[in-house]
Amino acid sequence: MKRKGVFLLLMMTMTLLLTSCWSKKELTDLAIVSAMGIDETKDGRFHITLQIINPGNVAGGMQGGGGSQSPPITIYSASGDNIVEASRRASGRISRRLYYAHTNLVVVGERLARKEGLNTLIDGLDRDPEFRNTSTLVIAKNSTAADLVKTLTPVDKIPANKVLKTLEFTERKWGENVKTSLQEVMKSIESPGRGAVVSGFRLVGNPQQAQKLDNLQESAPAATLRASGIAVLKKGKLVDWLYGKPARGTVWILDKIQGTDINIDWAGKKEAIAYQTVRQKTSVSAQVKNGKPHISVHTRAEGDIGDMEVPVDITDPKVITKIEQSLKKEIKKELRVAIERAQKNKTDILGFGEVVHRTRPNQFKKLKTEWNDVYFPKLDVDITVEAYVRRAGLRNKSFLSGVKENQK
């Protein structure tokens, strides 16, 4: 009898715990935010721009009632003294509850990033239990965040996906951009003596045209979004932009290169041979000698021959060795340019201080207060590069070699 009483009490307790729906959220009551743009107003307040998905228009191929076209997103904006106030004010203009759990993109205006920095707004986003700190962070280059968030894109119906996929594929194929999450930026800013890098995005074309459906009906849209360099952050504020070799060298040292193309000169012709990396690994080590830190960077790259604009006999091992030596020089040059640019900015975006702190914590305590301004700009860095040619595509003998022989 006692056992039955205990079992009954347990069943009643479980019933009470399993029958509540206090946290339910109806889809028809939610406004799903796919991207958030954050700018600074003239009077120093935060101005947010919300990109809200129209589910029916996305699923229905942008067809509205009566056959008229409707955009896949709707834009709402509001201002406030902080991010929370701006978000609350925006709710007064929307008939649904703002839902940030699917916000995958945060765009920060260049003016705000330079003047106020990202620290304050990151704190507000990180405190929100609904907002994911895995969201990708980008900075609007030469424009406002609002212009980027409002832009309609032709291939990806949801513009936020256009930005995310572009960053993902350009990082994988070219290497001059890096997809950085809110969490990664926070860790970089919090690390002793460390700077942060964030990819830039810019609007090419007329901002007003970018918001119209007419822009999507052209085979070559007059306005579009494009990845544009890497932003350098020092103490959370934008201090410089990196493009080309300094940008790729930075991504290379950070060991985030997934694939890229390196051109080398051959037989008097500029950039005659294209080398495509297949895999690479970069490691950084540190030592402290006589109170001065010393950094060693080692990179190993393997890849294929992608294109040759001059006749080259790559069946000859000596020729392959010569190509590999040229590749080593070119990669080393890019890494050196990236290091010198970071030292000029007095911002350790390469994480050298973090390596010293990890391997020599006691010595780094004496250096960290002046790391960026004193020690990092004068840092001695040794660079070692290994580069190997593994394959040559579908042919060994150059097509141009056969053409040259037939013309004799």
Contacts in CASP RR format, 6 or more apart in sequence:
PFRMAT RR
TARGET T0000
AUTHOR 0000-0000-0000
METHOD contacts of the structure
MODEL  1
MKRKGVFLLLMMTMTLLLTSCWSKKELTDLAIVSAMGIDETKDGRFHITL
QIINPGNVAGGMQGGGGSQSPPITIYSASGDNIVEASRRASGRISRRLYY
AHTNLVVVGERLARKEGLNTLIDGLDRDPEFRNTSTLVIAKNSTAADLVK
TLTPVDKIPANKVLKTLEFTERKWGENVKTSLQEVMKSIESPGRGAVVSG
FRLVGNPQQAQKLDNLQESAPAATLRASGIAVLKKGKLVDWLYGKPARGT
VWILDKIQGTDINIDWAGKKEAIAYQTVRQKTSVSAQVKNGKPHISVHTR
AEGDIGDMEVPVDITDPKVITKIEQSLKKEIKKELRVAIERAQKNKTDIL
GFGEVVHRTRPNQFKKLKTEWNDVYFPKLDVDITVEAYVRRAGLRNKSFL
SGVKENQK
25 97 0 8 1.000
25 99 0 8 1.000
28 96 0 8 1.000
29 96 0 8 1.000
29 97 0 8 1.000
30 96 0 8 1.000
30 97 0 8 1.000
30 99 0 8 1.000
31 50 0 8 1.000
31 52 0 8 1.000
31 94 0 8 1.000
31 95 0 8 1.000
31 96 0 8 1.000
31 97 0 8 1.000
31 98 0 8 1.000
31 99 0 8 1.000
32 52 0 8 1.000
32 53 0 8 1.000
32 55 0 8 1.000
32 99 0 8 1.000
32 102 0 8 1.000
33 50 0 8 1.000
33 51 0 8 1.000
33 52 0 8 1.000
33 53 0 8 1.000
33 98 0 8 1.000
33 99 0 8 1.000
33 100 0 8 1.000
33 102 0 8 1.000
33 103 0 8 1.000
34 51 0 8 1.000
34 52 0 8 1.000
34 53 0 8 1.000
34 73 0 8 1.000
34 102 0 8 1.000
34 103 0 8 1.000
34 104 0 8 1.000
34 105 0 8 1.000
34 158 0 8 1.000
34 159 0 8 1.000
34 160 0 8 1.000
34 161 0 8 1.000
35 50 0 8 1.000
35 51 0 8 1.000
35 103 0 8 1.000
35 104 0 8 1.000
35 105 0 8 1.000
35 106 0 8 1.000
35 107 0 8 1.000
35 149 0 8 1.000
35 159 0 8 1.000
35 160 0 8 1.000
35 163 0 8 1.000
36 48 0 8 1.000
36 49 0 8 1.000
36 50 0 8 1.000
36 51 0 8 1.000
36 100 0 8 1.000
36 103 0 8 1.000
36 105 0 8 1.000
36 106 0 8 1.000
36 107 0 8 1.000
36 149 0 8 1.000
37 48 0 8 1.000
37 49 0 8 1.000
37 50 0 8 1.000
37 51 0 8 1.000
37 106 0 8 1.000
37 107 0 8 1.000
37 108 0 8 1.000
37 109 0 8 1.000
37 145 0 8 1.000
37 146 0 8 1.000
37 148 0 8 1.000
37 149 0 8 1.000
38 46 0 8 1.000
38 47 0 8 1.000
38 48 0 8 1.000
38 49 0 8 1.000
38 83 0 8 1.000
38 106 0 8 1.000
38 107 0 8 1.000
38 108 0 8 1.000
38 109 0 8 1.000
38 112 0 8 1.000
38 121 0 8 1.000
38 145 0 8 1.000
39 46 0 8 1.000
39 47 0 8 1.000
39 48 0 8 1.000
39 49 0 8 1.000
39 108 0 8 1.000
39 109 0 8 1.000
39 111 0 8 1.000
39 112 0 8 1.000
39 144 0 8 1.000
39 145 0 8 1.000
39 146 0 8 1.000
40 46 0 8 1.000
40 47 0 8 1.000
40 109 0 8 1.000
40 111 0 8 1.000
40 112 0 8 1.000
40 115 0 8 1.000
40 116 0 8 1.000
41 47 0 8 1.000
41 79 0 8 1.000
45 79 0 8 1.000
45 80 0 8 1.000
45 81 0 8 1.000
45 86 0 8 1.000
46 79 0 8 1.000
46 80 0 8 1.000
46 81 0 8 1.000
46 82 0 8 1.000
46 83 0 8 1.000
46 85 0 8 1.000
46 86 0 8 1.000
46 121 0 8 1.000
47 77 0 8 1.000
47 78 0 8 1.000
47 79 0 8 1.000
47 80 0 8 1.000
47 86 0 8 1.000
47 146 0 8 1.000
48 77 0 8 1.000
48 78 0 8 1.000
48 79 0 8 1.000
48 83 0 8 1.000
48 86 0 8 1.000
48 87 0 8 1.000
48 90 0 8 1.000
49 75 0 8 1.000
49 76 0 8 1.000
49 77 0 8 1.000
49 145 0 8 1.000
49 146 0 8 1.000
49 149 0 8 1.000
49 150 0 8 1.000
50 75 0 8 1.000
50 76 0 8 1.000
50 77 0 8 1.000
50 90 0 8 1.000
50 98 0 8 1.000
50 149 0 8 1.000
51 73 0 8 1.000
51 75 0 8 1.000
51 149 0 8 1.000
51 150 0 8 1.000
51 158 0 8 1.000
51 159 0 8 1.000
51 160 0 8 1.000
52 73 0 8 1.000
52 74 0 8 1.000
52 75 0 8 1.000
52 76 0 8 1.000
52 94 0 8 1.000
53 72 0 8 1.000
53 73 0 8 1.000
53 158 0 8 1.000
54 70 0 8 1.000
54 71 0 8 1.000
54 72 0 8 1.000
54 73 0 8 1.000
54 74 0 8 1.000
57 63 0 8 1.000
57 64 0 8 1.000
57 70 0 8 1.000
57 71 0 8 1.000
57 72 0 8 1.000
58 72 0 8 1.000
58 157 0 8 1.000
58 158 0 8 1.000
61 72 0 8 1.000
61 157 0 8 1.000
62 69 0 8 1.000
62 70 0 8 1.000
62 71 0 8 1.000
62 72 0 8 1.000
62 157 0 8 1.000
62 213 0 8 1.000
63 69 0 8 1.000
63 70 0 8 1.000
64 70 0 8 1.000
69 213 0 8 1.000
71 152 0 8 1.000
71 213 0 8 1.000
72 152 0 8 1.000
72 157 0 8 1.000
72 158 0 8 1.000
73 152 0 8 1.000
73 158 0 8 1.000
73 159 0 8 1.000
75 149 0 8 1.000
75 150 0 8 1.000
76 90 0 8 1.000
76 93 0 8 1.000
76 94 0 8 1.000
77 90 0 8 1.000
77 146 0 8 1.000
78 86 0 8 1.000
78 87 0 8 1.000
78 89 0 8 1.000
78 90 0 8 1.000
78 93 0 8 1.000
79 86 0 8 1.000
79 89 0 8 1.000
80 86 0 8 1.000
80 89 0 8 1.000
82 120 0 8 1.000
82 124 0 8 1.000
83 121 0 8 1.000
83 124 0 8 1.000
83 125 0 8 1.000
84 124 0 8 1.000
87 98 0 8 1.000
90 98 0 8 1.000
91 97 0 8 1.000
91 98 0 8 1.000
99 130 0 8 1.000
100 128 0 8 1.000
100 130 0 8 1.000
100 131 0 8 1.000
100 132 0 8 1.000
101 130 0 8 1.000
101 131 0 8 1.000
101 132 0 8 1.000
103 131 0 8 1.000
103 132 0 8 1.000
103 135 0 8 1.000
104 132 0 8 1.000
104 135 0 8 1.000
104 136 0 8 1.000
104 160 0 8 1.000
104 161 0 8 1.000
104 164 0 8 1.000
105 135 0 8 1.000
105 136 0 8 1.000
105 138 0 8 1.000
105 160 0 8 1.000
105 163 0 8 1.000
105 164 0 8 1.000
106 125 0 8 1.000
106 135 0 8 1.000
106 136 0 8 1.000
106 137 0 8 1.000
106 138 0 8 1.000
106 182 0 8 1.000
107 138 0 8 1.000
107 139 0 8 1.000
107 140 0 8 1.000
107 145 0 8 1.000
107 148 0 8 1.000
107 149 0 8 1.000
107 163 0 8 1.000
107 201 0 8 1.000
108 118 0 8 1.000
108 121 0 8 1.000
108 137 0 8 1.000
108 138 0 8 1.000
108 139 0 8 1.000
108 140 0 8 1.000
108 145 0 8 1.000
109 139 0 8 1.000
109 140 0 8 1.000
109 143 0 8 1.000
109 144 0 8 1.000
109 145 0 8 1.000
110 139 0 8 1.000
110 140 0 8 1.000
110 141 0 8 1.000
110 142 0 8 1.000
110 143 0 8 1.000
110 144 0 8 1.000
110 238 0 8 1.000
111 144 0 8 1.000
112 121 0 8 1.000
112 145 0 8 1.000
113 139 0 8 1.000
113 231 0 8 1.000
113 233 0 8 1.000
113 237 0 8 1.000
113 238 0 8 1.000
114 237 0 8 1.000
114 238 0 8 1.000
114 239 0 8 1.000
115 237 0 8 1.000
116 237 0 8 1.000
117 233 0 8 1.000
117 236 0 8 1.000
117 237 0 8 1.000
117 238 0 8 1.000
118 137 0 8 1.000
118 185 0 8 1.000
118 189 0 8 1.000
118 233 0 8 1.000
118 236 0 8 1.000
118 237 0 8 1.000
119 189 0 8 1.000
119 235 0 8 1.000
119 236 0 8 1.000
122 182 0 8 1.000
122 185 0 8 1.000
122 186 0 8 1.000
122 189 0 8 1.000
125 131 0 8 1.000
125 133 0 8 1.000
125 135 0 8 1.000
125 182 0 8 1.000
126 133 0 8 1.000
126 182 0 8 1.000
126 186 0 8 1.000
132 182 0 8 1.000
133 181 0 8 1.000
133 182 0 8 1.000
133 183 0 8 1.000
133 186 0 8 1.000
134 181 0 8 1.000
134 182 0 8 1.000
134 183 0 8 1.000
135 181 0 8 1.000
135 182 0 8 1.000
136 163 0 8 1.000
136 164 0 8 1.000
136 167 0 8 1.000
136 179 0 8 1.000
136 180 0 8 1.000
136 181 0 8 1.000
136 182 0 8 1.000
137 180 0 8 1.000
137 181 0 8 1.000
137 182 0 8 1.000
137 185 0 8 1.000
137 198 0 8 1.000
138 163 0 8 1.000
138 167 0 8 1.000
138 198 0 8 1.000
138 199 0 8 1.000
138 200 0 8 1.000
138 201 0 8 1.000
139 198 0 8 1.000
139 199 0 8 1.000
139 200 0 8 1.000
139 201 0 8 1.000
139 231 0 8 1.000
139 238 0 8 1.000
140 147 0 8 1.000
140 148 0 8 1.000
140 200 0 8 1.000
140 201 0 8 1.000
140 202 0 8 1.000
140 203 0 8 1.000
141 200 0 8 1.000
141 201 0 8 1.000
141 202 0 8 1.000
141 228 0 8 1.000
141 229 0 8 1.000
141 231 0 8 1.000
141 241 0 8 1.000
142 202 0 8 1.000
143 202 0 8 1.000
143 203 0 8 1.000
143 207 0 8 1.000
147 203 0 8 1.000
147 207 0 8 1.000
147 210 0 8 1.000
148 163 0 8 1.000
148 201 0 8 1.000
148 203 0 8 1.000
148 225 0 8 1.000
149 159 0 8 1.000
150 207 0 8 1.000
150 210 0 8 1.000
150 211 0 8 1.000
151 159 0 8 1.000
151 203 0 8 1.000
151 207 0 8 1.000
151 210 0 8 1.000
151 211 0 8 1.000
151 223 0 8 1.000
151 224 0 8 1.000
151 225 0 8 1.000
152 159 0 8 1.000
152 210 0 8 1.000
152 211 0 8 1.000
152 212 0 8 1.000
152 213 0 8 1.000
152 215 0 8 1.000
152 216 0 8 1.000
153 159 0 8 1.000
153 162 0 8 1.000
153 216 0 8 1.000
153 224 0 8 1.000
153 225 0 8 1.000
154 215 0 8 1.000
154 216 0 8 1.000
154 221 0 8 1.000
154 224 0 8 1.000
155 162 0 8 1.000
156 162 0 8 1.000
156 165 0 8 1.000
159 225 0 8 1.000
162 225 0 8 1.000
163 201 0 8 1.000
163 225 0 8 1.000
164 179 0 8 1.000
166 201 0 8 1.000
166 225 0 8 1.000
166 226 0 8 1.000
166 227 0 8 1.000
167 177 0 8 1.000
167 178 0 8 1.000
167 179 0 8 1.000
167 199 0 8 1.000
167 227 0 8 1.000
168 179 0 8 1.000
170 176 0 8 1.000
170 177 0 8 1.000
170 227 0 8 1.000
171 177 0 8 1.000
171 178 0 8 1.000
171 179 0 8 1.000
171 251 0 8 1.000
171 256 0 8 1.000
171 258 0 8 1.000
172 258 0 8 1.000
172 259 0 8 1.000
173 258 0 8 1.000
173 259 0 8 1.000
173 260 0 8 1.000
174 248 0 8 1.000
174 259 0 8 1.000
174 260 0 8 1.000
174 261 0 8 1.000
175 247 0 8 1.000
175 248 0 8 1.000
175 251 0 8 1.000
175 256 0 8 1.000
175 257 0 8 1.000
175 258 0 8 1.000
175 259 0 8 1.000
175 260 0 8 1.000
176 229 0 8 1.000
176 230 0 8 1.000
176 243 0 8 1.000
176 244 0 8 1.000
176 247 0 8 1.000
176 248 0 8 1.000
176 251 0 8 1.000
177 199 0 8 1.000
177 200 0 8 1.000
177 227 0 8 1.000
177 229 0 8 1.000
177 230 0 8 1.000
177 247 0 8 1.000
177 251 0 8 1.000
178 197 0 8 1.000
178 199 0 8 1.000
178 230 0 8 1.000
178 251 0 8 1.000
178 254 0 8 1.000
178 256 0 8 1.000
179 199 0 8 1.000
180 196 0 8 1.000
180 197 0 8 1.000
180 198 0 8 1.000
180 199 0 8 1.000
184 196 0 8 1.000
185 196 0 8 1.000
185 198 0 8 1.000
185 233 0 8 1.000
188 194 0 8 1.000
188 195 0 8 1.000
188 196 0 8 1.000
188 197 0 8 1.000
188 233 0 8 1.000
188 349 0 8 1.000
189 195 0 8 1.000
189 196 0 8 1.000
189 233 0 8 1.000
189 235 0 8 1.000
189 236 0 8 1.000
191 351 0 8 1.000
191 354 0 8 1.000
191 357 0 8 1.000
192 353 0 8 1.000
192 354 0 8 1.000
192 357 0 8 1.000
192 364 0 8 1.000
192 368 0 8 1.000
192 371 0 8 1.000
193 348 0 8 1.000
193 353 0 8 1.000
193 354 0 8 1.000
193 368 0 8 1.000
193 371 0 8 1.000
193 372 0 8 1.000
193 376 0 8 1.000
194 348 0 8 1.000
194 349 0 8 1.000
194 351 0 8 1.000
194 353 0 8 1.000
194 354 0 8 1.000
195 232 0 8 1.000
195 233 0 8 1.000
195 234 0 8 1.000
195 235 0 8 1.000
195 236 0 8 1.000
195 347 0 8 1.000
195 348 0 8 1.000
195 349 0 8 1.000
195 351 0 8 1.000
195 372 0 8 1.000
196 232 0 8 1.000
196 233 0 8 1.000
196 236 0 8 1.000
196 349 0 8 1.000
197 230 0 8 1.000
197 231 0 8 1.000
197 232 0 8 1.000
197 233 0 8 1.000
197 242 0 8 1.000
197 250 0 8 1.000
197 254 0 8 1.000
197 349 0 8 1.000
198 230 0 8 1.000
198 231 0 8 1.000
198 233 0 8 1.000
199 227 0 8 1.000
199 229 0 8 1.000
199 230 0 8 1.000
199 231 0 8 1.000
200 227 0 8 1.000
200 228 0 8 1.000
200 229 0 8 1.000
200 230 0 8 1.000
200 231 0 8 1.000
200 241 0 8 1.000
201 225 0 8 1.000
201 226 0 8 1.000
201 227 0 8 1.000
201 228 0 8 1.000
202 225 0 8 1.000
202 226 0 8 1.000
202 228 0 8 1.000
203 210 0 8 1.000
203 223 0 8 1.000
203 224 0 8 1.000
203 225 0 8 1.000
203 226 0 8 1.000
204 223 0 8 1.000
204 224 0 8 1.000
204 225 0 8 1.000
204 226 0 8 1.000
205 222 0 8 1.000
205 223 0 8 1.000
205 224 0 8 1.000
206 222 0 8 1.000
206 223 0 8 1.000
207 223 0 8 1.000
209 215 0 8 1.000
209 222 0 8 1.000
209 223 0 8 1.000
210 223 0 8 1.000
210 224 0 8 1.000
215 221 0 8 1.000
215 222 0 8 1.000
215 223 0 8 1.000
228 243 0 8 1.000
229 241 0 8 1.000
229 242 0 8 1.000
229 243 0 8 1.000
229 244 0 8 1.000
229 247 0 8 1.000
230 241 0 8 1.000
230 242 0 8 1.000
230 243 0 8 1.000
230 247 0 8 1.000
230 250 0 8 1.000
230 251 0 8 1.000
231 238 0 8 1.000
231 240 0 8 1.000
231 241 0 8 1.000
231 242 0 8 1.000
232 238 0 8 1.000
232 239 0 8 1.000
232 240 0 8 1.000
232 241 0 8 1.000
232 242 0 8 1.000
232 342 0 8 1.000
232 345 0 8 1.000
232 347 0 8 1.000
232 349 0 8 1.000
233 239 0 8 1.000
233 347 0 8 1.000
233 349 0 8 1.000
234 345 0 8 1.000
234 346 0 8 1.000
234 347 0 8 1.000
234 372 0 8 1.000
239 345 0 8 1.000
239 347 0 8 1.000
240 341 0 8 1.000
240 345 0 8 1.000
240 347 0 8 1.000
242 250 0 8 1.000
242 338 0 8 1.000
242 341 0 8 1.000
245 333 0 8 1.000
245 334 0 8 1.000
245 337 0 8 1.000
245 338 0 8 1.000
246 334 0 8 1.000
246 337 0 8 1.000
246 338 0 8 1.000
246 341 0 8 1.000
247 338 0 8 1.000
248 257 0 8 1.000
248 260 0 8 1.000
248 334 0 8 1.000
248 338 0 8 1.000
249 334 0 8 1.000
249 335 0 8 1.000
249 337 0 8 1.000
249 338 0 8 1.000
250 338 0 8 1.000
250 341 0 8 1.000
250 342 0 8 1.000
250 349 0 8 1.000
250 350 0 8 1.000
251 257 0 8 1.000
252 280 0 8 1.000
252 282 0 8 1.000
252 299 0 8 1.000
252 331 0 8 1.000
252 334 0 8 1.000
252 335 0 8 1.000
252 338 0 8 1.000
253 282 0 8 1.000
253 284 0 8 1.000
253 297 0 8 1.000
253 335 0 8 1.000
253 338 0 8 1.000
253 339 0 8 1.000
253 350 0 8 1.000
254 282 0 8 1.000
254 350 0 8 1.000
254 351 0 8 1.000
255 281 0 8 1.000
255 282 0 8 1.000
255 283 0 8 1.000
257 277 0 8 1.000
257 280 0 8 1.000
257 282 0 8 1.000
259 276 0 8 1.000
259 277 0 8 1.000
259 278 0 8 1.000
259 280 0 8 1.000
260 276 0 8 1.000
260 277 0 8 1.000
261 274 0 8 1.000
261 275 0 8 1.000
261 276 0 8 1.000
261 277 0 8 1.000
261 306 0 8 1.000
262 274 0 8 1.000
262 275 0 8 1.000
262 277 0 8 1.000
262 327 0 8 1.000
262 330 0 8 1.000
262 331 0 8 1.000
263 271 0 8 1.000
263 272 0 8 1.000
263 273 0 8 1.000
263 274 0 8 1.000
263 275 0 8 1.000
263 330 0 8 1.000
264 271 0 8 1.000
264 272 0 8 1.000
264 273 0 8 1.000
264 275 0 8 1.000
264 323 0 8 1.000
264 326 0 8 1.000
264 327 0 8 1.000
264 330 0 8 1.000
265 271 0 8 1.000
265 272 0 8 1.000
265 326 0 8 1.000
266 272 0 8 1.000
266 273 0 8 1.000
266 308 0 8 1.000
266 310 0 8 1.000
266 312 0 8 1.000
266 323 0 8 1.000
266 326 0 8 1.000
267 310 0 8 1.000
267 312 0 8 1.000
269 309 0 8 1.000
269 310 0 8 1.000
271 309 0 8 1.000
272 308 0 8 1.000
272 309 0 8 1.000
272 310 0 8 1.000
273 305 0 8 1.000
273 307 0 8 1.000
273 308 0 8 1.000
273 309 0 8 1.000
273 310 0 8 1.000
273 312 0 8 1.000
273 323 0 8 1.000
274 305 0 8 1.000
274 306 0 8 1.000
274 307 0 8 1.000
274 308 0 8 1.000
275 303 0 8 1.000
275 304 0 8 1.000
275 305 0 8 1.000
275 306 0 8 1.000
275 323 0 8 1.000
275 327 0 8 1.000
275 387 0 8 1.000
275 389 0 8 1.000
276 303 0 8 1.000
276 304 0 8 1.000
276 305 0 8 1.000
276 306 0 8 1.000
277 301 0 8 1.000
277 302 0 8 1.000
277 303 0 8 1.000
278 302 0 8 1.000
278 303 0 8 1.000
278 304 0 8 1.000
278 390 0 8 1.000
279 301 0 8 1.000
279 302 0 8 1.000
279 303 0 8 1.000
280 299 0 8 1.000
280 300 0 8 1.000
280 301 0 8 1.000
280 302 0 8 1.000
281 299 0 8 1.000
281 300 0 8 1.000
282 297 0 8 1.000
282 298 0 8 1.000
282 299 0 8 1.000
282 300 0 8 1.000
283 297 0 8 1.000
283 298 0 8 1.000
284 295 0 8 1.000
284 296 0 8 1.000
284 297 0 8 1.000
284 298 0 8 1.000
284 350 0 8 1.000
284 351 0 8 1.000
284 352 0 8 1.000
284 355 0 8 1.000
285 295 0 8 1.000
285 296 0 8 1.000
285 298 0 8 1.000
285 355 0 8 1.000
285 359 0 8 1.000
286 293 0 8 1.000
286 294 0 8 1.000
286 295 0 8 1.000
286 296 0 8 1.000
286 352 0 8 1.000
286 353 0 8 1.000
286 355 0 8 1.000
286 356 0 8 1.000
286 359 0 8 1.000
286 360 0 8 1.000
287 293 0 8 1.000
287 294 0 8 1.000
287 296 0 8 1.000
287 359 0 8 1.000
287 360 0 8 1.000
288 294 0 8 1.000
288 356 0 8 1.000
288 360 0 8 1.000
288 363 0 8 1.000
291 363 0 8 1.000
291 366 0 8 1.000
292 375 0 8 1.000
292 380 0 8 1.000
293 352 0 8 1.000
293 353 0 8 1.000
293 356 0 8 1.000
293 360 0 8 1.000
293 363 0 8 1.000
293 367 0 8 1.000
293 375 0 8 1.000
293 379 0 8 1.000
294 379 0 8 1.000
294 380 0 8 1.000
294 382 0 8 1.000
295 352 0 8 1.000
295 355 0 8 1.000
295 356 0 8 1.000
295 379 0 8 1.000
295 380 0 8 1.000
295 381 0 8 1.000
295 382 0 8 1.000
296 381 0 8 1.000
296 382 0 8 1.000
296 384 0 8 1.000
297 335 0 8 1.000
297 381 0 8 1.000
297 382 0 8 1.000
297 383 0 8 1.000
297 384 0 8 1.000
298 384 0 8 1.000
298 385 0 8 1.000
298 386 0 8 1.000
299 331 0 8 1.000
299 335 0 8 1.000
299 383 0 8 1.000
299 384 0 8 1.000
299 385 0 8 1.000
299 386 0 8 1.000
300 385 0 8 1.000
300 386 0 8 1.000
300 387 0 8 1.000
300 388 0 8 1.000
301 327 0 8 1.000
301 331 0 8 1.000
301 385 0 8 1.000
301 386 0 8 1.000
301 387 0 8 1.000
301 388 0 8 1.000
302 387 0 8 1.000
302 388 0 8 1.000
302 390 0 8 1.000
303 388 0 8 1.000
303 389 0 8 1.000
303 390 0 8 1.000
303 391 0 8 1.000
304 389 0 8 1.000
304 390 0 8 1.000
304 391 0 8 1.000
304 392 0 8 1.000
304 393 0 8 1.000
305 314 0 8 1.000
305 323 0 8 1.000
305 389 0 8 1.000
305 391 0 8 1.000
305 392 0 8 1.000
305 393 0 8 1.000
306 392 0 8 1.000
306 393 0 8 1.000
308 314 0 8 1.000
308 398 0 8 1.000
308 400 0 8 1.000
309 400 0 8 1.000
310 398 0 8 1.000
310 400 0 8 1.000
311 398 0 8 1.000
311 400 0 8 1.000
311 401 0 8 1.000
311 402 0 8 1.000
311 404 0 8 1.000
312 319 0 8 1.000
312 323 0 8 1.000
312 398 0 8 1.000
312 401 0 8 1.000
313 319 0 8 1.000
313 397 0 8 1.000
313 398 0 8 1.000
313 401 0 8 1.000
314 320 0 8 1.000
314 323 0 8 1.000
314 389 0 8 1.000
314 392 0 8 1.000
314 396 0 8 1.000
314 397 0 8 1.000
314 398 0 8 1.000
315 396 0 8 1.000
315 397 0 8 1.000
320 389 0 8 1.000
323 389 0 8 1.000
324 387 0 8 1.000
324 388 0 8 1.000
324 389 0 8 1.000
327 387 0 8 1.000
327 389 0 8 1.000
328 385 0 8 1.000
328 386 0 8 1.000
328 387 0 8 1.000
331 385 0 8 1.000
331 387 0 8 1.000
332 383 0 8 1.000
332 385 0 8 1.000
335 383 0 8 1.000
335 385 0 8 1.000
336 383 0 8 1.000
338 350 0 8 1.000
339 350 0 8 1.000
339 381 0 8 1.000
339 383 0 8 1.000
342 348 0 8 1.000
342 349 0 8 1.000
342 350 0 8 1.000
342 376 0 8 1.000
343 376 0 8 1.000
343 377 0 8 1.000
343 378 0 8 1.000
343 379 0 8 1.000
344 377 0 8 1.000
346 372 0 8 1.000
346 373 0 8 1.000
346 376 0 8 1.000
346 377 0 8 1.000
347 372 0 8 1.000
347 376 0 8 1.000
348 354 0 8 1.000
348 371 0 8 1.000
348 372 0 8 1.000
348 376 0 8 1.000
352 376 0 8 1.000
352 379 0 8 1.000
352 381 0 8 1.000
353 364 0 8 1.000
353 368 0 8 1.000
353 371 0 8 1.000
353 376 0 8 1.000
356 363 0 8 1.000
356 364 0 8 1.000
356 367 0 8 1.000
357 364 0 8 1.000
357 368 0 8 1.000
364 371 0 8 1.000
367 375 0 8 1.000
END
